[in-house]
Each structure stands twice: as C-alpha cells, then as structure tokens.
Amino acid sequence: MKKIQISPSILSADFSQLGNEIKRLIDAGADMVHVDVMDGHFVPNLTIGPPVIKALKKNSSIPFDVHLMISPVHKYIEAFANAGADIITIHPEATEDLQNSINKIKELKKKVGISLNPETKIDVVKKFLNQIDLILIMSVNPGFGGQKFMPEVLKKIKDLVDIREKEGINFDIEIDGGINFENSKLAIEAGANILVSGTTIFKSNDGNIKKNIDLLRSI
C-alpha cells in the first residue's frame, strides 16, 4: 500500500495570510500544497494565477500540487510550470489534444496529473495511464469548496487500482472534494493515497491543522 499523503487545499486558507498559511501547513506535516486554479469559464469560479503561485512558492519547501480547472488549458501549462508548479493536473475536457498536453508537461520536467470529474469515465484516459504520475478523482463537481462528498466515485478508485495492478504501471490516486474524517477512511480503503482537503484541515478542531492532518492520514 502506498504511503498516505495529505495535500491541503489553500482554497480554504486565509487569503490575506497565504504565505503564513503555507508555513503553518509545512510545520503541521503536510506533504504538499494543493492549489486550485479556476478561470470562471471551465468552472464557475475564479481563483489565482501564476504570479500568486510564484510568490507563494518562495515560502514552500514542499511540492505545489496545481490543479488547473481552466480551458483551453494547453497554452497556460508553461506559465504555471515556470511559476513553480511541481505537479500539473489537467482535465481531458479542457484540452484539444490530451497527448500533446501530457507531452508538454513532461517536457517542462513536471509531474503529470489527469483529473476526472464525477461523470467522466476512466475509458477517456485509460490509454494514457502508463504516461502519467497521478489521477485526481473529483468527489464533487469542481468549482467551489464545501460541497458534499459523492461516495459513488469510490468505485472509480477501486477500478483504477485494479488497472494499475493488472497493467503493472505506477501512478498515484488522489481524491478531492468534501473530504472529512469519515469519508477519508473510505477513500483510503478504496485505494486513494493522496487526500486533498480544505475545510476539514483549516476549520475543524478549532483550526488545529496538525491534528486534522494526522486524523485524515490515519485509518
């Protein structure tokens, strides 16, 4: 079983203190920082762009896990790579040529992630699984934090684990959306090894980030 990693989403952090918030995450034992990039077009919300990521990266000794919810995504890949993204995750629906976008991320020496929305089938990306580092399973419809977890996506995780074993390939399985102390256990049992969480990490237990990260990581 792969080591369970926690990737806190700064979408739930105090935006007036983002640099300090990232330092708090590092001190609390976070494995990476999850950055949700939304364009108000591919998803109905707006967040941050490359200049903010570049500034925040100076405060971080852990990887930046950057989830691009923007379309068309291909022309922005290089800007986010140059800003400091270590993992770049894209949606198949957001690029005209998924193979070309995967190649671009690899050329820039970054890890490649592909995100599947709740309704997106594994078949859409099956032939690319041997080329990527990470599959991000969305357990809510992307766009806003604080949504309710969709348990039906757990089967998708189990199916990906089966494919990974049968094909003898290696990629991480990340889950994002409504993750809390109860359903995190279900996600880990299904086979996810990277948990993205925002509200639970920053708000639960009076904002005790270390306690919340430790609780999410334990089964």
C-alpha positions in Angstrom: 0.0 0.0 0.0 1.3 3.4 -0.9 2.1 6.0 1.8 -0.9 8.2 2.6 -0.2 11.8 1.7 -2.1 14.9 2.6 -2.4 17.8 0.1 -4.3 20.7 1.9 -6.2 23.0 -0.4 -5.4 26.6 0.1 -8.8 27.5 -1.3 -9.9 27.2 2.4 -7.0 29.2 3.8 -7.0 32.8 4.9 -6.2 34.6 1.6 -4.9 37.6 3.5 -2.2 35.4 5.1 -1.4 32.9 2.4 2.3 32.9 2.9 1.9 32.3 6.6 -0.8 29.7 6.0 1.6 27.6 3.8 4.3 27.8 6.6 1.6 26.5 9.0 0.9 23.6 6.7 4.6 22.7 6.4 5.0 22.8 10.2 1.9 20.6 10.6 3.4 17.9 8.3 1.5 18.4 5.1 3.1 16.5 2.2 2.3 19.1 -0.5 0.2 22.2 -1.1 -2.9 21.9 -3.3 -3.6 24.9 -5.5 -7.0 25.1 -7.2 -6.8 27.3 -10.3 -10.2 28.3 -11.7 -11.0 30.5 -14.7 -14.7 31.3 -14.3 -15.1 29.6 -17.7 -14.3 25.9 -17.3 -15.7 26.0 -13.8 -18.0 28.7 -12.3 -15.4 30.4 -10.0 -12.3 32.5 -10.2 -9.2 31.9 -8.0 -5.5 32.7 -8.6 -2.9 32.7 -11.4 0.8 32.2 -12.0 2.0 35.4 -10.3 0.4 34.4 -6.9 1.8 30.9 -7.2 5.3 32.2 -8.0 5.1 34.5 -4.9 3.8 31.7 -2.6 6.4 29.1 -3.8 9.1 31.2 -2.1 7.5 30.2 1.2 7.3 26.5 0.5 9.7 23.6 1.0 7.1 21.1 -0.1 5.7 20.5 -3.6 3.0 22.5 -5.2 0.2 20.3 -6.4 -1.5 22.6 -9.0 -4.9 21.6 -10.3 -5.8 23.6 -13.5 -9.5 24.0 -14.0 -9.1 26.2 -17.0 -9.9 26.0 -20.7 -8.2 25.9 -23.1 -5.5 24.7 -20.7 -2.6 23.9 -23.0 -1.4 27.4 -23.6 -1.2 28.1 -19.9 0.8 25.0 -18.9 4.2 26.6 -19.4 3.3 29.7 -17.3 2.2 27.6 -14.3 5.3 25.4 -14.7 7.5 28.5 -14.6 5.6 29.8 -11.6 6.6 26.8 -9.5 4.1 24.1 -10.0 5.6 20.7 -9.3 2.6 18.6 -10.3 0.3 19.9 -13.0 -3.1 18.3 -13.2 -5.4 19.0 -16.2 -8.8 17.8 -17.3 -9.2 15.9 -20.5 -12.2 18.1 -21.5 -10.0 21.2 -21.2 -7.6 20.4 -24.0 -7.9 19.7 -27.7 -5.1 17.2 -27.6 -4.5 15.4 -24.3 -1.4 13.6 -25.6 0.1 16.9 -26.6 -0.6 18.4 -23.2 0.9 15.5 -21.4 4.0 15.8 -23.5 4.2 19.5 -22.8 4.1 18.9 -19.0 6.8 16.2 -19.3 9.0 18.5 -21.5 8.9 21.0 -18.7 10.1 18.4 -16.2 6.9 18.4 -14.1 4.8 15.6 -12.8 1.7 14.9 -14.9 -1.8 14.6 -13.4 -5.2 14.0 -15.1 -8.4 14.9 -13.3 -11.7 13.0 -13.7 -14.9 14.8 -12.9 -17.6 12.6 -11.2 -19.2 11.9 -14.6 -16.0 11.4 -16.5 -15.3 7.7 -17.3 -11.9 6.0 -16.9 -12.1 5.0 -20.5 -11.4 8.6 -21.5 -7.9 8.4 -20.1 -7.1 4.6 -19.9 -4.6 4.7 -22.7 -2.6 7.5 -21.0 -2.3 5.9 -17.6 1.2 4.5 -18.3 2.4 8.0 -19.1 1.3 9.9 -16.1 2.1 10.3 -12.4 -1.3 10.9 -10.9 -5.0 10.6 -11.4 -7.2 13.1 -9.5 -10.7 11.8 -8.8 -13.1 14.6 -8.1 -15.7 13.6 -5.5 -17.6 16.8 -6.0 -18.4 18.8 -9.2 -15.4 21.2 -9.4 -15.8 24.9 -8.9 -16.5 25.6 -5.2 -15.2 24.4 -1.8 -17.5 23.0 0.9 -19.6 20.6 -1.3 -20.8 17.2 -0.1 -18.8 14.2 -0.9 -20.1 11.8 -3.6 -19.5 8.2 -2.5 -20.2 6.8 -5.9 -16.8 7.8 -7.1 -15.1 5.3 -4.8 -15.8 2.5 -7.4 -13.7 4.5 -9.9 -10.8 4.4 -7.4 -11.1 0.7 -7.0 -11.2 0.2 -10.8 -8.1 2.3 -11.2 -6.3 0.2 -8.6 -7.3 -3.0 -10.5 -6.0 -1.5 -13.8 -2.7 -0.4 -12.1 -2.1 -3.9 -10.8 -3.1 -5.7 -14.0 -1.1 -3.5 -16.3 1.9 -3.3 -13.9 2.0 0.5 -14.1 2.5 3.1 -11.3 0.6 6.2 -10.6 -0.8 7.9 -7.5 -4.6 8.2 -6.9 -5.7 11.5 -5.5 -9.2 12.4 -4.3 -10.6 15.9 -3.9 -14.0 17.1 -2.8 -15.8 17.1 0.6 -13.1 15.0 2.2 -13.6 14.7 6.0 -12.5 12.4 8.8 -15.2 9.8 8.0 -15.1 9.5 4.2 -11.3 9.8 4.1 -11.2 6.3 5.5 -13.5 5.1 2.7 -11.2 6.7 0.1 -8.1 5.2 1.6 -9.7 1.8 1.8 -10.7 2.1 -1.9 -7.1 2.8 -2.8 -6.6 6.6 -2.8 -3.2 7.5 -1.4 -3.3 11.3 -1.7 -6.1 13.2 0.0 -7.0 16.8 -0.8 -8.9 18.6 1.9 -9.6 22.3 2.6 -12.4 23.0 5.0 -11.6 20.0 7.2 -7.9 20.9 7.6 -8.3 24.6 8.1 -11.6 24.7 10.1 -12.0 21.5 12.2 -10.9 21.2 15.8 -10.6 25.0 16.2 -8.2 25.2 13.3 -5.6 22.7 14.7 -4.0 21.9 11.3 -1.5 19.3 12.6 -4.3 17.4 14.4 -6.5 17.5 11.4 -3.8 16.3 9.0 -2.9 13.4 11.4 -6.5 12.4 11.7 -7.0 12.4 7.9 -3.9 10.3 7.4 -4.9 7.6 9.9 -7.3 4.8 9.0 
